[in-house]
Amino acid sequence: MKFNIGDLPVLFPYPRIYPEQYAYMCDLKKTLDAGGHCVLEMPSGTGKTVSLLSLIVAYQQYYPEHRKLIYCSRTMSEIEKALAELKALMKYREEQLGYKEDFRGLGLTSRKNLCLHPSVKREKSGAVVDARCRSLTAGFVKEKKARGEDVPVCIYHDNLDLLEPHNLIPNGVWTLDGIMRYGEEHKQCPYFTSRRMMSFCNVIIYSYHYLLDPKIAERVSKELSKDCIVVFDEAHNIDNVCIEALSTDITEDSLRKATRGAQNLERKIAEMKDSDADKLKTEYAKLVEGLRDADEAREEDAFMSNPALPDDLLKEAVPGNIRRAEHFVAFLKRFVEYLKTRMKVRQVISETPPSFLAHLKEYTFIEKKPLRFCAERLTSLVRTLELTNIEDYQPLQEVATFATLVATYEKGFLLILEPYESDTAEVPNPVLHFTCLDAAIAIKPVFDRFSSVIITSGTISPLEMYPKMLGFTTVVQESYSMTLARRSFLPMIVTRGSDQVAISSGFQVRNEPSVVRNYGNLLTEFSKLTPDGMVVFFPSYLYMESIISMWQGMGILDEVWKYKLILVETPDAQETSVALETYRTACCNGRGAILLCVARGKVSEGIDFDHQYGRTVLCIGVPFQYTESRILKARLEFLRETYRIRENDFLSFDAMRHAAQCLGRVLRGKDDYGIMVLADRRFLKKRNQLPKWINQALLDSEVNLSTDMAVGSAKKFLKGMAQPFKPRDQEGISTWSIRDLENFKEKQEEESIRQLREAQTAGAGVVDQHMEGVRNGNEETVTRGDEYGFDDDELEASMMELDGH
Amino acid sequence: MSRNAISRLGDNPSDDICPVCKSNRYLNPSLQFLINPECYHKMCSTCVDRIFTSGPASCPVPRCGKTLRKRGFHKAFFADLKIEREVDVRKRVGAVFNRRQDEFETLLDWNNYLEEVEGLVFDIVEGDAKTRAQAEEKLKAYKEANSGEIEMNTRLGLEEGELEKRREKAEREAARQRRLAALKEEEEEKADLLKNRKEVLDRLATEDGDANAIAMQAQKVILKKSSARRNLADTQMETNKSAMDSGLTIRGLKKKEAPVVEKPYDPFGGVDLTPSRYVLQESYDSEWLGNAKRDMRHMAGGYSLQEYYARTMFEAFSGLGVFIEDEVADRGQPAPPAVGTTPAVGAIASGEEPQSKPKPQYKMESDDVF
């Protein structure tokens, strides 16, 4: 269908539109017009992606700036889905407009997924594929080939050089499959095609990391212009992604490997000195000038990049004491050796980067400045030495990255040395965590560079938390409710068992038999009444294991077994995928199954349980993080000190976003239905932190239920759902045809005209009076509301009194 | 785990067996290794006691034979003794070559200096006997030549370290205070809440009236209070911050520039456009402007006579007082196309104005601003 938002004609590839989709598009357009960032929350399964794409593509094509869209999503499957959506949209647009638009949309994923080279693509691990690919495609390999040396090359990559650099692939939308097929036909590398074409396409769809991880972003996303529209979809976890991108863990093993890497480097340097000393000399000369010049040869084959170095530093010359290759290697060795010594300590240490640097300087005479250049200098050296087996140097690179980060940032990072894996462990296994505490650091370049950044997800409540944590300001900040013709999902909060004992996964009571039995009863009851699939979420693996074994002892599992197949998620991905497969089979053939999984596990994010795959989701306990973790403690403290977010606020926010994410798994569209049960006493108070669309559907009568009451209303709900329901019934309410949309717009216009007219007829003075009247009215209502004759002043006074006590 | 430990043992057997007496960690769990920076040979503390208690003796490691004293032994910081030695050398060299970056004119000089020092260290650490001797010689010579400066730089370095330490301590203290304050605040809030609840209960018990209203009232009080507290905390935070800043200025001694206050945007880049040669009047009498002045239709369209006057006056005066000769001389390069007109304009200008004030005339140089 085709309609206008303001002056912008939008082509929407479906004959019907949801009201919230329309509202979403309007707000998106507002954001783009105003040129700022926004946070939008839209219920899951209401076609977020398609409304986003159709609006932004329309915007691109209509306005002369043709702003590029960078769409970032989380997983491969989501990227695939978005690409397919985009392809369908463009096809529809072509049909409607009658001509093919000059449009190119590409997806980018790792080499492992896109490789066509017959032997490289058979490698299992992504790192190996990357390394082997680089050794076949690096710049110096080509040079060698040109010199007539016999070196292996990748024909798919080299074929690209025969094509015009700005036209490697024809216009159109290329799904990952599509580009693989095209690459196979034309014998060209899909990965490099995508990457090189990035500056020539209208829509790019790739993973967060290409934009957030500074190590990758520098290489991949550097050329994107400032007016790009950046979208982060499924962004409820974006702060954790940011933090992970800048954190590193160093173990004894990696240090050992780093030492070996440094020794290899030393040997290579000696070899090169004998055979080809000129090369080292030219590198040296370049470094004297400054890093930027040394970098002009920097290309896509650079194997690593510096993490988040400020630009002014890059323009500076490399410090004199690491300019020579052998000096630099000695420098690295010294640093690694220092870290090894630090790892020998047998107590937990947490220190800030400045104090680490001070200690480092005292013992090894390593200054801050050369340390900052470490990563960059190593890259340059590796390039000069023309190393091909790059994976050997990965640990050394990690150490160098760590060095650069620790010397660059004073605030927002913390070093934590944990000598033992757990509190009870006897054998030391030290890990040096270098953790980023401030999510804003990684994402800051994105906000600085791009004028419009859109952060959106199905569950991103409370909205104001994200701008606070990520350090940006929004133009629009909106949460949409779900319009439904019938109540198609039933959220409930169960706080007590049938015996009126409060249930909670709180630390003190979680292992009490009464609580465990009540949870077990809840499970049994719902397994009896739920048709097909049922998903149960626990706060942690540990708790899940203990509670399952207790249920086994109480005979609860045997009872459940009569009604449903029981499957369990484990930390092992392979096992879990088998469990999922079985679960789906059981749901499809009518037997039904229960999947027990963990709220922070793989299942809770990204795997949908639509229709028969999930009719009930049961959230046992509030999924709090493990609060004893030192890293979490440090982060909480940082948040309190810097952003004034209180520990409990953050913990509860984090738990609730995971809970909401779990709940959202079962409802993937308007024709779907499901029951959502939150089983913990503590959910009662956290109700307001649920996303708006869930909270609105949560009736006041259903927030404080006992098990039997919950079972009663669930039964009633399911009976209602069993009634025949024609798609026609939804029309005009939860789905709009073009006529409904026009009606709505007309009404809206009338409303605005009426308001305008009112404002006009009332003159300036009248308006003032009117305002006065309104204010008086307000006061009147206030005083009337206070039945105890409290005036506002009195109230104030009573407060003062209270304060005085 | 245990396998890990074994492999570690395998990696570096000398870590658990004394190379002199061959006693190992299994027999003597408190085995401790010491080294002497004379020769960096490792031996266990028992050996050191045994051999060197009765005065200086030669190193027991074969083919070493250096005379060592017990006083010189200490525990090694690094597992790799080569690094240990390198660091010791660095300590010695660093104490002598302790120039600071601000002593150098350019970055390049500073970097060259750093590289030179690094080369010297390398010579001492890795070089053969001859280069080592040369390097030591150099070190000594430099030390003698620059003893005064070295001392001063050492003092500066010490002071800096002291400052750094003090700042860190202050920061830690401040953080601790903040943590305490936050805890206290939380407790207060909790106590308040409890008290309020109790009050509400009391009131519900004693007063008669609508129970809902009482509850609402209490809710309101709590909300108001918490918001007031938050505001207070925010302002406190602000003041804290400023206080902290004043504390931080100690650190500002090094180098810290106050951010330049952002000036309002000037579209003409500092060129002053107010006329210096004429005064713009309210209105000028001109018969062919009379119509425009009177006619409503002109004015309704937004036509402004003032704008017109300003532009005409500007255009009339814009060529005056421009001394192309001077400018050309200033620029120091010939401007061939201007040659033809230069004398004429120069003559007029010099006839009108004394040559001595060419500065303000630059104002007129800019192109038509409208």
Interface residues (C-beta under 8 A of the other chain):
Chain A: R256 V288 E316 A317 V318 P319 G320 N321 I322 R323 R324 E326 H327 A330 K333 R334 E337 Y338 K340 T341 P354 S355 A358 Y363 T364 F365 V427 N429 E637 R640 E641 R644 R646 D786 E787 Y788 F790 L795 S798 M799 L802 D803 H805
Chain B: M1 S2 N4 A5 D11 F77 F78 A79 D80 I83 E86 V87 R90 K91 G94 L107 L108 W110 N111 N112 Y113 L114 E115 E116 V117 E118 G119 F122 G161 E164 E168 A175 R178 R179 A182 E186 D192 K195 N196 G209 D210 A213 I214 Q217 K220 V221 K224 K225 A228 A233 D234 M237
